Structures are given as C-alpha cells and as structure tokens.
C-alpha cells in the first residue's frame, strides 16, 4: 500500500514538474498548426504521436494535451492578439532550458510537416517560435 501511495505522489510531482513544458509544447503546436487558419487531421495526429512518445509528455493523458492545444487554438482564433500573447508567454517559459527549447522547436517542425504542406505562414510561425525559445543556433528548418 505504501508503494502505491509513493508511486502516486511521485507521478503527481512529475506531472507538476513537467506541466510548463506541456503548456509550452501545446501552445507552440497550436500556433504553428493554426498559422494557415486551421488545424488539420494530420497535425492533430502528429500531436497525439508526440504525446505518446516523448518522455516529458507521456506522463500526461493525451486528451489533456489535446485539450490544452485546443484552448490555445481557440484563443488564437477568437482574439488573435490576445491568443498570440498567451502562446508566446507559455513558449517563453522554456527559453532558459536549452533541452526543452530544442524539443519544443523540433515539435513545431514536426507539426508543420504533418500535413505534407509546409506553407510559408507555417514556416514563419516556426521561425517565430524558435526565436522566442532562443534556439536559432540549435535548430535549423
């Protein structure tokens, strides 16, 4: 019984510790996916894949990540200026963590290629995210 309690506490601590990464990742994914006006099925599928395979995100229920991405996407759609501010604030939280910044930047590139149409607006969104992450010296498009 003690082991179950300990494991539950440890998982809760891990989820809390990685929550800012989840928020930054889903904000960045929403920003890139919404750059062309909507999130495609391919982009949504890529987010699911990332949630299932990336260690820092695997501890979260994939629905939690998707719901968070949808919240950022809705914000971008409903009030682009305010939505972008929320996205950039979440993304900027990872700027001082080179490993996390690199992962978020790579996720953006993966999302931008998910629908086999890496449009100019998506490219610009990826570059903007990479700049906010201060990762331009580590990530190339």
C-alpha contacts under 8 A as a table, 3 or more apart, distances in Angstrom:
res1	aa1	res2	aa2	distance
1	X	4	X	5.25
1	X	5	X	6.40
2	X	5	X	5.11
2	X	6	X	6.04
3	X	6	X	4.96
3	X	7	X	5.98
4	X	7	X	5.08
4	X	8	X	6.08
5	X	8	X	5.10
5	X	9	X	6.17
6	X	9	X	5.14
6	X	10	X	6.04
7	X	10	X	5.00
7	X	11	X	6.08
8	X	11	X	5.15
8	X	12	X	6.19
9	X	12	X	5.06
9	X	13	X	6.19
10	X	13	X	5.10
10	X	14	X	6.23
11	X	14	X	5.04
11	X	15	X	6.11
11	X	59	X	7.58
12	X	15	X	5.10
12	X	16	X	6.15
13	X	16	X	5.09
13	X	17	X	6.06
14	X	17	X	5.00
14	X	18	X	6.10
14	X	59	X	7.66
15	X	18	X	5.26
15	X	19	X	5.87
15	X	59	X	6.46
15	X	60	X	6.86
16	X	19	X	5.20
17	X	20	X	7.31
18	X	21	X	5.25
18	X	22	X	6.37
18	X	56	X	6.40
18	X	57	X	7.51
19	X	22	X	5.01
19	X	23	X	6.21
20	X	23	X	5.05
20	X	24	X	6.10
20	X	90	X	7.35
20	X	93	X	7.07
20	X	94	X	7.85
21	X	24	X	5.09
21	X	25	X	5.95
21	X	56	X	7.67
21	X	93	X	8.00
21	X	94	X	6.94
21	X	100	X	7.12
22	X	25	X	5.12
22	X	26	X	6.05
22	X	56	X	7.91
22	X	57	X	6.45
22	X	65	X	6.93
23	X	26	X	5.30
23	X	27	X	5.94
23	X	68	X	7.13
23	X	90	X	6.12
23	X	91	X	7.66
24	X	27	X	5.12
24	X	28	X	6.05
24	X	87	X	7.51
24	X	90	X	4.75
24	X	91	X	4.35
24	X	92	X	7.60
24	X	93	X	7.02
24	X	94	X	6.97
24	X	104	X	7.30
25	X	28	X	5.22
25	X	29	X	6.09
25	X	91	X	7.16
25	X	104	X	5.43
25	X	107	X	7.39
26	X	29	X	4.99
26	X	30	X	6.01
26	X	65	X	6.51
26	X	66	X	7.53
26	X	68	X	6.32
26	X	69	X	4.68
26	X	72	X	7.61
27	X	30	X	5.17
27	X	31	X	6.15
27	X	68	X	7.71
27	X	69	X	5.96
27	X	72	X	5.75
27	X	73	X	7.92
27	X	87	X	5.01
27	X	88	X	7.76
27	X	90	X	6.59
27	X	91	X	6.69
28	X	31	X	5.06
28	X	32	X	6.24
28	X	87	X	6.66
28	X	88	X	7.96
28	X	91	X	6.43
28	X	104	X	7.15
28	X	108	X	6.42
28	X	129	X	6.75
29	X	32	X	5.33
29	X	33	X	5.93
29	X	47	X	7.56
29	X	69	X	7.01
29	X	107	X	7.05
29	X	108	X	5.68
29	X	111	X	6.45
30	X	33	X	5.11
30	X	34	X	5.79
30	X	39	X	7.68
30	X	69	X	5.44
30	X	70	X	7.17
30	X	72	X	6.09
30	X	73	X	5.25
31	X	34	X	5.28
31	X	35	X	6.09
31	X	72	X	7.66
31	X	73	X	6.94
31	X	76	X	7.61
31	X	84	X	7.65
31	X	87	X	7.06
31	X	125	X	6.88
32	X	35	X	5.18
32	X	108	X	6.37
32	X	111	X	7.03
32	X	112	X	6.41
32	X	122	X	5.57
32	X	125	X	5.42
32	X	126	X	6.16
33	X	36	X	6.92
33	X	37	X	7.86
33	X	38	X	6.64
33	X	39	X	5.13
33	X	40	X	7.46
33	X	43	X	6.58
33	X	111	X	6.58
33	X	112	X	6.61
33	X	122	X	7.21
34	X	37	X	4.92
34	X	38	X	4.84
34	X	39	X	5.58
34	X	73	X	6.60
34	X	76	X	7.71
35	X	38	X	7.33
35	X	121	X	5.74
35	X	122	X	5.34
35	X	125	X	6.47
36	X	119	X	7.59
36	X	121	X	6.23
36	X	122	X	6.56
39	X	43	X	6.18
39	X	44	X	6.82
40	X	43	X	5.13
40	X	44	X	6.32
40	X	115	X	6.87
41	X	44	X	5.06
41	X	45	X	6.08
41	X	115	X	7.80
42	X	45	X	5.01
42	X	46	X	6.17
42	X	114	X	5.29
42	X	115	X	5.02
43	X	46	X	5.06
43	X	47	X	6.36
43	X	111	X	5.52
43	X	112	X	7.54
43	X	114	X	5.13
43	X	115	X	6.16
44	X	47	X	5.14
44	X	48	X	6.41
44	X	66	X	7.99
45	X	48	X	5.06
45	X	49	X	6.29
46	X	49	X	4.98
46	X	50	X	6.18
46	X	110	X	7.34
46	X	111	X	6.26
46	X	114	X	6.22
47	X	50	X	5.05
47	X	51	X	6.12
47	X	66	X	7.45
47	X	111	X	7.21
48	X	51	X	5.08
48	X	52	X	6.25
48	X	62	X	6.48
48	X	66	X	7.56
49	X	52	X	5.19
49	X	53	X	6.16
50	X	53	X	5.30
50	X	54	X	5.66
50	X	57	X	7.72
50	X	107	X	7.65
51	X	54	X	5.99
51	X	57	X	5.31
51	X	58	X	5.66
51	X	60	X	7.72
51	X	62	X	5.77
51	X	65	X	7.21
52	X	57	X	7.17
52	X	58	X	5.28
52	X	62	X	7.04
53	X	57	X	7.64
53	X	58	X	6.31
54	X	57	X	5.44
54	X	58	X	5.86
55	X	58	X	5.15
55	X	59	X	7.27
56	X	59	X	6.79
57	X	60	X	5.64
58	X	61	X	7.38
58	X	62	X	7.76
60	X	64	X	6.72
60	X	65	X	7.23
61	X	64	X	5.31
61	X	65	X	6.93
62	X	65	X	5.19
62	X	66	X	6.25
63	X	66	X	4.98
63	X	67	X	5.87
64	X	67	X	5.15
64	X	68	X	6.15
65	X	68	X	5.07
65	X	69	X	6.16
66	X	69	X	5.00
66	X	70	X	6.09
67	X	70	X	5.00
67	X	71	X	6.23
68	X	71	X	5.05
68	X	72	X	6.45
69	X	72	X	5.20
69	X	73	X	6.12
70	X	73	X	4.87
70	X	74	X	5.94
71	X	74	X	5.11
71	X	75	X	6.18
72	X	75	X	5.03
72	X	76	X	6.26
72	X	83	X	6.66
72	X	86	X	7.60
72	X	87	X	6.72
73	X	76	X	5.06
73	X	77	X	6.18
73	X	83	X	7.77
74	X	77	X	5.01
74	X	78	X	5.87
74	X	83	X	7.87
75	X	78	X	5.21
75	X	79	X	5.78
75	X	80	X	6.75
75	X	82	X	7.11
75	X	83	X	4.37
75	X	84	X	7.79
76	X	79	X	5.62
76	X	80	X	4.37
76	X	81	X	7.34
76	X	82	X	7.30
76	X	83	X	4.20
76	X	84	X	6.05
77	X	80	X	5.80
77	X	83	X	7.52
78	X	83	X	7.64
79	X	82	X	5.49
79	X	83	X	5.72
80	X	83	X	4.96
80	X	84	X	5.85
81	X	84	X	5.29
81	X	85	X	6.31
82	X	85	X	5.08
82	X	86	X	6.36
83	X	86	X	5.17
83	X	87	X	6.26
84	X	87	X	5.00
84	X	88	X	6.07
85	X	88	X	5.25
85	X	89	X	6.08
86	X	89	X	5.16
86	X	90	X	6.32
87	X	90	X	5.31
87	X	91	X	6.15
88	X	91	X	4.98
88	X	92	X	5.85
88	X	129	X	7.65
88	X	132	X	7.18
89	X	92	X	5.22
89	X	93	X	6.69
90	X	93	X	5.51
90	X	94	X	7.82
91	X	94	X	5.89
91	X	95	X	7.31
91	X	129	X	7.34
91	X	132	X	7.04
91	X	133	X	6.78
92	X	95	X	5.13
92	X	132	X	5.85
92	X	133	X	5.91
93	X	96	X	7.25
94	X	97	X	5.37
94	X	98	X	7.64
94	X	100	X	5.94
94	X	101	X	5.34
94	X	133	X	6.39
95	X	98	X	6.83
95	X	100	X	7.90
95	X	101	X	5.72
95	X	132	X	6.81
95	X	133	X	4.23
95	X	134	X	5.80
95	X	135	X	7.72
96	X	101	X	7.66
96	X	133	X	7.77
97	X	100	X	5.41
97	X	101	X	5.95
98	X	101	X	5.03
98	X	102	X	6.02
98	X	135	X	7.37
99	X	102	X	5.17
99	X	103	X	6.30
100	X	103	X	5.09
100	X	104	X	6.18
101	X	104	X	5.21
101	X	105	X	6.11
101	X	130	X	7.97
101	X	133	X	5.49
101	X	134	X	7.60
101	X	135	X	6.42
102	X	105	X	5.12
102	X	106	X	6.14
102	X	135	X	6.41
102	X	138	X	7.00
102	X	139	X	6.91
103	X	106	X	5.09
103	X	107	X	6.11
104	X	107	X	5.00
104	X	108	X	6.33
105	X	108	X	5.11
105	X	109	X	6.51
105	X	126	X	7.40
105	X	129	X	6.98
105	X	130	X	5.73
105	X	133	X	7.63
105	X	135	X	7.48
105	X	139	X	7.09
106	X	109	X	5.09
106	X	110	X	6.21
106	X	139	X	7.48
107	X	110	X	4.95
107	X	111	X	6.12
108	X	111	X	5.10
108	X	112	X	6.11
108	X	126	X	5.98
108	X	129	X	7.95
109	X	112	X	5.07
109	X	113	X	6.35
109	X	126	X	6.67
109	X	141	X	7.11
110	X	113	X	5.29
110	X	114	X	6.12
111	X	114	X	5.03
111	X	115	X	7.89
112	X	115	X	7.21
112	X	117	X	7.43
112	X	118	X	5.55
112	X	119	X	7.97
112	X	122	X	6.10
112	X	123	X	7.41
112	X	126	X	7.72
113	X	116	X	5.23
113	X	117	X	6.27
113	X	118	X	5.50
114	X	117	X	7.62
115	X	118	X	7.69
118	X	122	X	6.22
118	X	123	X	6.65
119	X	122	X	5.21
119	X	123	X	6.22
120	X	123	X	4.94
120	X	124	X	6.17
121	X	124	X	5.07
121	X	125	X	6.19
122	X	125	X	4.96
122	X	126	X	6.15
123	X	126	X	5.12
123	X	127	X	6.21
124	X	127	X	5.08
124	X	128	X	6.12
125	X	128	X	5.04
125	X	129	X	6.25
126	X	129	X	5.15
126	X	130	X	6.13
127	X	130	X	5.04
127	X	131	X	6.13
128	X	131	X	5.10
128	X	132	X	6.31
129	X	132	X	5.10
129	X	133	X	6.18
130	X	133	X	5.02
130	X	134	X	6.15
130	X	135	X	5.32
130	X	136	X	5.78
130	X	139	X	7.61
131	X	134	X	4.95
131	X	135	X	6.25
131	X	136	X	6.06
132	X	135	X	7.77
133	X	136	X	7.98
134	X	137	X	7.78
135	X	138	X	5.31
135	X	139	X	6.08
136	X	139	X	5.40
136	X	140	X	6.99
137	X	140	X	7.80
